[in-house]
Amino acid sequence: MTHPTPRPLPRLLGVLFVFLFTLLPLAAQQGKDFEDYNVKRGFEMLQNDEDQGEALKQFQTALEKNPRNGYAHFFIGLIRLDNDENGNALSAINQALKYLPKKDKETLALAHSKRALVHLALADTTAALTDIGTAIRLAPDDRDYIQQRGDLYYEMERYDLSDRDYEQMQKLDKGNTYSYMGMGRNAVARKDYDRAIALFDHVVQLAPEYGQGYSFRAEAYLRRHEYPRAVEDCTTALSLMEDDDIDHKAFQVFGILCDSAAAPLRARLKVLRNKEPNLPKWPLLLAAVERVQKNYGRAVNYRLEAYALEPANSTTYNIAADLASLNLHEAALSWNARAGAGDSTDIDIPLQRAQQLIELRRYDEAKAALDRAQALDAENLRLYLLRSSVHRQQKHYEAALEAMDMALSLNEEEAFLHDLRGRLLLKMGQKERAAKDFHRELELEKTPDDYFVSPFALYFLGQPKAAAARMDSIMAKGDDEQAYNAACIYALCGNKQQALTYLERALKSRKYTDFDHIDTDTDLDGLRNDADFKALVKQYRDAWEAHLAAERKLLDPRATEGAKSESAADTSAKPAAQKTDKKATAAAPHGVSEIAFTHSGGVTQVPCTINGLPLHFVFDTGASEVTLSSVEAQFMFKNGYLKPSDVIGRRAYLTASGDVVEGTSVRLHSVTFGGLTLNNVRASITHSQAAPLLLGQSVLSRLGKVEIDNQANVIRITKK
């Protein structure tokens, strides 16, 4: 079986903070409570986006003077709401509604509207509707409250009532685009695509520069399988999208088109790329199309094109992902290191590195990467899934189980997590506890729309016929994404022909291409020695490897420059060799390597990784060693990148300026830059917080002849 990529844990409610300056014109009728010095000061702080904690103190001071100041209670409620403190927000807004002046209908309406958000966070839609209704009665001409209720009715699937509110908005303002958007969205939900398109047509006529008119219309065209029109509208929406205003609907439709209409989408994006050759978004979107189509070499080339236009850390990260998909693991690790050097706070980067190292069976390095990820966010679900994977592959089942327990403590309502733990418990012989996980899967997947891993739960609970029937109901939807899991269920149930039919469907559509997993998946053990199974897997494995080889041939040489030598034909993961030479040695091939550098503040910077920690070197032709500041060293000692046993002693050092300074000498286990690695490197820690991380040319000279090409911004090393 295969499991999904874990999704981020959902938040109950995203609250958009009110632009409080809209209340300023009402100050005249708000009276003395609003004129209180601390209320006004706190209001100004919120208006100017200053520290909420300090603003909160101002309102609390106002309440110390007058506990009946409704405005102070109201603003405290807004702050609590913005910080998801639902109980405190509810209490504060209740007090506000008790003490606000009855004549100030605008603020009373706003308070009811905001209390409705609290009720929604507490899953009380009845109370929320009551509050919004009160807000509408207090301010019948305010479209925002009518829109709020129309949106809530949409979420509740009460589309007729939602339409009624949007129609009321149109009566107040016939030029308001949101009302037509809302009615169009309701029409899509009813599958009335003709009406939806007509409504979105009107939006486009009212506001031709409004991107979501196109993206929502694209969805309606997509539902009618009118792919050329969907492509045209989707790409128009993407062209109108600003960097700080993401159109999620456009990306949602784009993701579907990448799979169902790749050819027309690719052609249209190429036209836009020709029209606007200096915009990186077009090659990035083309890269996304190629990745979905599993054309990873072409995806890398487009990303390199975008990177040349606008270097971005997200681009290096995705290049690493594409290269890993091509089984070019060393090149992938090199690009991952570059991404880590660009942003040491992004947890996805060490998690990606850990995944790549697990595939290479370099488990100790993978664990180190996971340690770095844990230091960034100890509540990341993927972190514990990868830890469990490492331990399972090493047959450390107790440790694997501990990691799964922690994963489930983060999200107990993910059925696939119970499937993973249940299978692990079966392997460990803990059948009763495993059964509890499988029963929990069935509780979580109650309806046909929920079915995903529960067929396996039924099988492991001794109900193979029910398992096959449930899988049949899943596959009746025509989703090739589940074909591999269907093959696994039928293999477990002993239905060879059906298993092979679904396996071929999965492999032919390329919805599943992890042949290494097929080789080890215990669900398929009943077919392992079957001649038809072997022939089928070999047929599609050969075709897949030929496809990857063709994609590797298309690669721009820049993608693999500086990476360690690796044979494209040898795609098997091998454990890393242990290096025991006490002298600094380079884990790099013979030939010429290039290390990219950048200029910043008058110095030359080289991305590097020291003992697994991504950093930036300042390349110094006059320096004789690697030099770390006390700040970097303290961080490395604190987080386990350096240990007391790494300290060699104290020494005096001559700086580039001619000064003699005292420092601590340490041994670095590994220093990696541009895909090259030096092991057991002596370094000095200077007792200065401002000292840069220096890389001396004499250190690089251990690898070979060093040349600096300032035109190409690379350091070129000819190996000894």
Residue pairs with C-beta under 8 A, 6 or more apart in sequence:
1 419
1 453
1 456
1 484
1 485
1 488
1 521
1 523
2 484
2 485
2 512
2 514
2 517
3 416
3 419
3 420
3 453
4 416
4 452
5 382
6 381
6 382
6 385
6 411
6 414
8 381
9 381
9 410
9 411
11 84
12 84
12 121
13 84
13 117
13 120
13 121
15 81
15 82
15 84
15 117
17 78
17 82
18 78
18 110
18 114
20 43
20 46
20 47
20 75
20 78
21 47
23 43
23 106
23 107
23 110
26 104
26 106
26 107
27 34
27 35
29 101
29 103
29 104
30 71
30 101
30 104
30 107
31 101
31 104
33 39
33 66
33 68
33 69
33 70
33 71
33 72
33 99
33 101
34 40
34 71
36 62
36 65
36 66
36 69
36 71
36 72
38 58
38 59
38 61
38 62
38 65
38 72
39 58
39 59
39 62
39 69
39 71
39 72
39 75
41 58
42 55
42 56
42 57
42 58
42 59
42 62
42 72
42 75
43 55
43 75
45 51
45 52
45 54
45 55
45 58
46 52
46 55
46 75
46 78
46 79
52 79
52 82
52 83
55 75
55 79
56 76
56 79
59 72
59 73
59 75
59 76
59 79
60 72
60 76
62 69
62 71
62 72
63 69
63 72
63 73
63 76
66 72
68 99
69 99
70 95
70 96
70 97
70 98
70 99
70 100
70 101
70 107
71 96
71 100
71 107
73 92
73 93
73 95
73 96
73 98
73 99
74 92
74 93
74 96
74 100
74 107
74 110
74 111
76 92
77 89
77 90
77 91
77 92
77 93
77 95
77 96
77 111
77 114
77 115
78 89
78 114
80 86
80 88
80 89
80 92
81 89
81 93
81 114
81 117
81 118
84 121
86 118
86 121
86 122
89 114
89 118
90 115
90 118
90 122
93 111
93 114
93 115
93 118
94 115
96 111
97 108
97 111
97 112
97 115
100 107
100 108
100 111
102 108
105 138
105 139
106 138
106 139
108 138
109 134
109 135
109 136
109 138
109 139
109 142
109 145
110 135
112 131
112 132
112 134
112 135
112 138
113 131
113 132
113 135
113 144
113 145
113 148
115 131
116 127
116 128
116 129
116 131
116 132
116 135
116 148
117 128
119 125
119 127
119 128
119 131
120 128
120 152
125 152
125 156
128 152
129 149
129 152
132 145
132 148
132 149
132 152
133 149
135 142
135 145
135 148
136 142
136 145
136 146
136 149
139 145
141 172
143 169
143 172
143 173
143 176
143 178
146 165
146 168
146 169
146 172
147 165
147 166
147 169
147 178
147 179
147 182
149 165
150 162
150 163
150 164
150 165
150 166
150 169
150 179
150 182
151 162
151 182
153 159
153 161
153 162
153 165
154 162
154 182
154 185
154 186
154 189
157 189
159 186
159 189
159 190
162 182
162 186
163 182
163 183
163 186
165 182
166 178
166 179
166 180
166 182
166 183
166 186
167 179
167 183
169 176
169 178
169 179
169 182
170 176
170 179
170 180
173 179
175 206
177 203
177 206
177 207
177 210
177 213
180 199
180 200
180 202
180 203
180 206
181 199
181 200
181 203
181 212
181 213
181 216
183 199
184 195
184 196
184 197
184 199
184 200
184 203
184 216
184 217
184 220
185 196
185 216
187 193
187 195
187 196
187 199
187 220
188 196
188 216
188 219
188 220
188 223
191 223
193 220
193 221
193 223
193 224
196 216
196 217
196 220
197 217
197 220
197 221
200 213
200 214
200 216
200 217
200 220
201 217
203 210
203 212
203 213
203 216
203 217
204 210
204 213
204 214
204 217
207 213
209 240
210 240
211 236
211 237
211 238
211 240
211 241
211 247
211 250
212 237
212 247
212 249
212 250
214 233
214 234
214 236
214 237
214 240
214 250
215 233
215 234
215 237
215 247
215 249
215 250
215 253
216 249
217 233
218 229
218 230
218 231
218 232
218 233
218 234
218 237
218 249
218 250
218 253
219 230
219 249
219 252
219 253
221 227
221 229
221 230
221 233
222 230
222 253
222 256
222 257
222 260
227 257
227 260
227 261
227 264
228 261
228 264
230 253
230 257
230 261
231 257
231 261
231 264
231 265
231 268
232 268
234 250
234 253
234 254
234 257
234 265
235 265
235 268
235 269
235 272
237 247
237 249
237 250
238 247
238 250
238 254
238 281
238 285
239 272
240 247
241 247
241 250
254 265
254 285
254 288
255 292
257 265
258 265
258 288
258 289
258 292
258 293
259 292
262 289
262 292
262 293
265 289
266 286
266 289
269 282
269 285
269 286
269 289
270 286
272 282
273 279
273 282
273 283
273 286
276 282
278 309
279 309
280 305
280 306
280 307
280 309
280 310
280 312
280 315
281 306
283 302
283 303
283 305
283 306
283 309
284 302
284 303
284 306
284 315
286 302
287 298
287 299
287 300
287 302
287 303
287 306
287 318
287 322
288 299
290 296
290 298
290 299
290 302
291 299
291 318
291 322
291 325
294 325
294 510
294 513
294 547
295 551
296 322
296 323
296 325
296 326
296 548
296 551
297 322
297 326
297 550
297 551
297 552
297 553
297 554
297 555
298 551
298 554
299 318
299 322
300 319
300 322
300 323
300 326
300 555
300 556
300 559
301 554
301 555
301 556
301 559
303 315
303 318
303 319
303 322
304 319
304 556
304 558
304 559
306 312
306 315
307 315
307 316
307 319
313 339
313 342
313 343
313 346
316 335
316 336
316 338
316 339
316 342
317 335
317 336
317 339
317 346
317 348
317 349
317 352
319 335
319 559
320 332
320 333
320 334
320 335
320 336
320 339
320 352
320 356
321 332
321 352
323 329
323 331
323 332
323 335
323 559
323 560
324 332
324 355
324 356
324 359
326 548
326 551
326 552
326 555
327 548
327 568
327 571
328 552
328 559
328 560
328 563
328 566
328 568
329 356
329 359
329 360
329 566
329 573
330 563
330 564
330 565
330 566
330 675
331 559
331 560
331 563
331 566
331 675
332 356
333 353
333 356
333 357
333 563
333 675
334 562
334 563
334 564
334 674
334 675
336 349
336 352
336 353
336 356
337 353
337 607
337 608
337 609
337 614
337 672
338 596
338 607
339 346
339 349
339 352
340 346
340 349
340 350
340 353
340 609
340 614
341 607
341 608
341 609
341 614
341 615
341 616
342 607
343 349
344 613
344 614
344 615
345 376
346 376
347 373
347 376
347 377
347 380
347 383
349 614
350 369
350 370
350 372
350 373
350 376
351 369
351 370
351 373
351 380
351 382
351 383
351 386
353 366
353 369
354 366
354 367
354 369
354 370
354 373
354 386
354 390
355 366
355 386
357 363
357 365
357 366
357 369
358 366
358 386
358 389
358 390
358 393
359 516
359 573
360 573
360 574
360 575
360 576
361 393
361 573
361 574
361 575
361 576
362 575
362 576
363 390
363 393
363 394
365 576
365 612
366 386
366 390
367 387
367 390
368 612
369 612
370 383
370 386
370 387
370 390
371 640
372 612
372 613
372 639
373 380
373 383
374 380
374 383
375 639
377 383
379 410
381 407
381 410
381 411
384 403
384 404
384 406
384 407
384 410
385 403
385 404
385 407
385 420
387 399
387 400
387 403
388 400
388 401
388 403
388 404
388 407
388 420
388 424
389 400
391 397
391 399
391 400
391 403
392 400
392 424
397 424
397 427
397 428
398 428
400 424
401 421
401 424
401 425
401 428
404 417
404 420
404 421
404 424
405 421
407 417
408 414
408 417
408 418
408 421
411 417
413 444
414 444
415 440
415 441
415 444
415 445
415 450
415 452
415 453
415 454
416 452
416 453
418 437
418 438
418 440
418 441
418 444
418 453
418 457
419 437
419 438
419 441
419 453
419 456
419 457
421 434
421 437
422 434
422 435
422 437
422 438
422 441
422 457
422 460
423 434
423 460
425 431
425 433
425 434
425 437
426 434
426 460
434 460
435 460
435 461
437 457
438 456
438 457
438 458
438 460
438 461
439 457
439 461
441 453
441 454
441 456
441 457
442 454
442 457
442 458
444 450
444 454
445 451
445 452
445 453
445 454
448 473
448 474
451 470
451 473
451 474
452 474
452 482
453 485
454 470
455 467
455 468
455 470
455 471
455 474
455 485
455 489
456 467
456 485
456 488
456 489
456 492
458 464
458 466
458 467
458 470
459 467
459 489
459 492
459 493
464 492
464 493
464 494
465 493
467 489
467 492
467 493
468 489
468 490
468 493
468 495
471 482
471 485
471 486
471 489
471 490
474 482
474 485
474 486
475 482
475 483
475 486
475 502
480 505
480 506
480 509
480 511
481 511
483 502
483 503
483 505
483 506
483 509
483 511
483 512
484 502
484 503
484 506
484 511
484 512
486 498
486 502
486 506
487 499
487 500
487 501
487 502
487 503
487 506
487 524
488 499
488 521
488 523
488 524
489 499
489 523
490 496
490 498
490 499
490 502
491 499
491 523
491 524
491 525
491 526
491 527
492 523
492 526
494 526
496 526
496 527
496 530
496 532
496 533
499 524
499 527
500 527
500 532
500 533
500 536
503 533
503 536
503 537
504 536
504 540
506 512
507 513
507 536
507 537
507 540
507 544
508 540
510 544
513 544
515 537
515 540
515 541
515 544
516 573
518 524
518 537
524 533
527 533
545 571
548 571
549 568
549 569
552 568
561 593
561 594
562 593
562 594
562 595
562 596
562 674
562 675
562 676
563 675
564 587
564 588
564 589
564 675
564 676
564 677
565 588
565 589
579 585
579 587
579 679
581 679
581 680
582 680
583 680
584 678
584 679
584 680
584 681
584 682
584 702
585 678
585 679
585 680
586 676
586 677
586 678
586 702
586 703
586 719
587 676
587 677
587 679
588 675
588 676
588 677
588 703
588 719
589 719
590 719
591 718
591 719
592 716
592 717
592 718
592 719
593 674
593 675
593 676
593 703
593 716
593 717
593 719
594 674
594 709
594 712
594 714
594 715
594 716
594 717
595 606
595 673
595 674
595 676
595 714
595 715
595 716
595 717
596 606
596 607
596 674
596 713
596 714
597 604
597 605
597 606
597 619
597 713
597 714
597 715
598 604
598 605
598 713
599 605
599 713
603 618
603 619
603 692
604 618
604 619
605 616
605 617
605 618
605 619
606 616
606 617
606 618
606 619
606 673
606 674
606 695
606 715
607 614
607 615
607 616
607 617
607 673
607 674
608 614
608 615
608 616
608 617
608 671
608 672
608 673
608 693
608 695
609 615
609 670
609 671
609 672
609 673
610 636
610 641
610 668
610 670
610 671
610 672
611 636
611 641
611 642
611 668
611 669
611 670
612 641
612 670
613 636
613 639
613 641
615 632
615 693
616 693
617 626
617 673
617 693
617 694
617 695
618 692
618 693
618 694
618 695
619 695
619 697
619 715
620 656
620 694
620 695
620 696
620 697
621 696
621 697
621 708
622 656
622 696
622 697
623 656
623 694
623 695
623 696
623 697
623 698
624 696
624 698
624 699
625 653
625 682
625 683
625 684
625 694
625 696
625 698
625 699
626 668
626 671
626 681
626 682
626 683
626 684
626 693
626 694
626 695
626 696
626 699
627 653
627 663
627 683
627 684
627 685
627 686
627 691
627 692
627 693
627 694
627 696
628 636
628 666
628 683
628 684
628 685
628 686
628 691
628 693
629 685
629 686
629 688
629 689
629 690
629 691
629 692
629 693
630 685
630 686
630 687
630 688
630 689
630 691
631 689
632 693
633 642
633 664
633 666
633 685
635 641
636 642
637 643
637 644
642 666
642 668
646 666
646 667
646 668
646 669
647 664
647 665
647 666
648 665
648 666
648 667
648 682
649 664
649 665
650 662
650 663
650 664
650 665
651 662
651 663
651 664
651 665
651 684
652 660
652 661
652 662
652 663
653 660
653 661
653 662
653 663
653 684
653 686
654 660
655 661
661 686
661 687
661 688
662 687
663 684
663 685
663 686
663 687
664 684
664 685
664 687
665 682
665 683
665 684
665 685
666 682
666 683
666 684
666 685
667 680
667 681
667 682
667 683
668 680
668 681
668 682
668 683
669 679
669 680
670 677
670 678
670 679
670 681
671 677
671 678
671 679
671 681
671 699
672 678
673 695
674 715
676 703
676 717
678 699
678 702
678 703
681 699
697 706
700 706
700 715
700 717
703 717
703 719
703 720
704 717
704 718
704 719
704 720
705 717
705 718
705 720
706 715
706 716
706 717
707 715
707 716
707 717
707 718
708 715
708 716
709 715
709 716
